[in-house]
Amino acid sequence: MESSIVGVGVGITDRFRAVVEEKAPRIEHLAPRAQRLDVKVTHRTYRNGHVEDHTVELTVTGKGPVVRAEATDADKFTALDLAVDKLCEQLRRAKDKRVDARNHPRGPKFEKGTGALEGIDVEPASVDVLRAVATGEVPIVNGEAEEEEYTPVVIRTKEFGPEWMTVEDAVDRMELVGHDFFLFIDVRTDHPSVVYRRKGWDYGVISLTTQAQPAAELVS
């Protein structure tokens, strides 16, 4: 695995390069398909008595999704240790998920003997509910909640090419890059979607239904 080290506002010493080379096999062991490790060290000096710090960002690229992790500390060697620990933990979780997926395939499973459907959170509607729907007895609530006026503030804008994948793959990609959300296009529906992290190990997904804009009315 090749490695590249760059410094922003700080010089890269031979000792720091040697420490990176010592820790690279630990990363390569968890990511055998990785081809390159990029290390970026950023030095910041604050005024008003704040202690200066170093941010170390690690990026692993190769045959597979990109994996990133970063950490900040007053000492760049400590920041490197923290970033490597984060990166290895993300790689370890991804590896455990792959093993679990092989041993316990995802998706619904139909048992021919019992006729049971497992692996899907669906509860059949009762006869009374079906009858109420058919006769129109199910109440329909109309109304729109009033929303306070809100003006978003754009801090930074990024553009990425669309990627089609399943929700499960999107969750894995989100874990690998260490973010709290991941934007993708659901391969099952072709809808733009976002998976996001909830409390604990729960995840959520938000999708947009793709519909054409209404045609503008012609003014005579």
N, C-alpha and C positions, 0 to 999 in steps of 0.2 A: 504494500500500500504506500503510495507516494504521499508526501506531506509538504505543505507550503505554509510558511509563517510570515505574516506581515505585521508591522507595527504602525499605529497611528498616534503620533505625538510621543512615541517612545522608541528607543532602539532595542533591537533583539540581540541579546548576548548569546555567546556560544553555550553558556551554561543553560540558558532557557531552552535553546534548541536541543541540547542533550537530554533535558528532562522530558521534552515532548517526545523524543525518540524512544525514551524509556517507557512512556505510557502508551505509545501507539499500539504495541502488541496486545494490550488489554482490550482496546477497542476492536482491533482486527479479529480477536478471538470471538467476540460477540457478533461481528459483522464480517464474515469471511468473504462476502461478495463485494465489500467496499474496495474501491480503487484509489480514492484520494481523500486525504484529511486536510482541510484548510483551517488554519488557526489565525485568528485576528485579535490582536491586543490593542486596546484603545486606552490611552492615558488621559485623564481629565484632572485639571487643576482648578479648584474652587476658591473663590474669594470669601471674605467675611469669616475667616477662621475655619472653614470647612476643610476636612482632611481630604487630600487628593486620593483618587482611587484608580484601579485598573479593571477593565472589563475584558474578559477572554471569551471569544465566541468560537465554537467548534462547529464545523460543517462536514459531514461525511457524505460523499457521493459515490455512486457505483451502479451496479446492476440492481436497481430497485429504487424506492423512494428516497428522497433527500432527508437526512436526519440532522437536526440542529440542537444545540444547547449552549447556554451562556451563563456566566456568573461574574459577580463584581466583588472586589475586595481591595483593601489598601495595598496588599502585597500581590503582585502578579502571579507568583508561584502558588499562593493559596487560591487565587481565583481560578488558576488552571486546574488545581486538584478538584475544586467544587464543580467546575464545568465538566471535567471528565467523569465524575461521579454521576452527574445528571444524565450525561449522554449514555453511559453504560446502563443506567437504570431504565432509560427509554428503550434501548436495544434489548435489554433482558425481558422487559414486558412484552415487546413485540415478538420475541422468540417464543415466550410462553404461550402467547395467543396463537401462534402458528401451530405449535404442538397440540394445543387444546382443540384447535379447529380440525386437525387431522384425526384426533381421537374421538371428537364429538362434533360431527358435521352440523352446521347451522341449517336452519330452515325447518319447515314442517315435515313431520314424518307420519305416514299412514300405516297403521297396524292392520294387516289384512285379516288376521284372526279375530280380533275384537272389534274392528271397524272404528277404533279410536284415532283421533287426529291429535298428535302431540307436537310440541315445539311452536305453537301459535296461540296467541292470547285472544281467542275468539269464543264467545259464549252464544249459543243459538238462542234466538228470540223465542219467547213462549207463545203458545197458541193465542192467548188473550192479546198480546202485543200485535201479532200478525193480523188478528181480526180488527183491532182498532185502527191499524194503518190502512187496511183495505176499505174500511167504512168511513174513513176520514175523521175518526174520533180523537186522533192524536192532536193535542193543542199545538198551535203554531204561535210563537211569540215574535211579534214584530217590534222594531224600535232600534234606534241607533244611540249608542252612548256618546255623550258629549265629551269631547277631548279638549284639553287645554291647548292653547296655541304653543307650538314648539318649533324652534328654529335650530336645526342641526349645525354644528360647527365642524367643518372638515379640517382635520389636523394633517392627515397625510393620505395620499391617494396612490393605490397600486393597481396595476392591470396585469392579469394572468390569462393565458390561453385556457379555454374550457377543457375539463377532463371528465369523461364519462366513467362512472364506477358505481358499485353498490354502496349502500349505507354502511355496511360492515367494513368495507375497504376504506371508506372515508373516515370512519372512527380510527382505524389503524393508522392512517396517514396523519390525522390530527395528533395522535399520541406521539408519533415519531418526530414531528416538528415542535412538540411541546407547547402548542397553542390551545386556547379554550374553545376554538371553533374552527371549522374547515368548510370552505365553499366548493361545491362540485355540482355536476349534473347527474341526476339519478339515472342509471342505465336502464332501469325498469320502466320509468315513466317519461324520460326526457325532460323532466322539470328541473329548473335551477333549485338547488337545495343547500341547506346549511346544517351540519351536525354541530352540536355544542355540548359542553360539559355541564352537568348539573351537580348537585351535592353528592358527595360520596363517589361511587363509580357509575352513577347513572348518566345516561346521555339522552339528548333530545334531538329532534330533527324538524326543520321548518322548510316547507317547499312552496314554490310559486307555481300556480297553474298557468300554463302558457296559452294565452288567448290573444287573438288579433285585436288591435285597437279598433274601436267603433269608427266607422267612416264619418268624416266631417260632413256636416250638412252644407249643401250648396246654397249660397245666397243668391237669389235672383235679382 
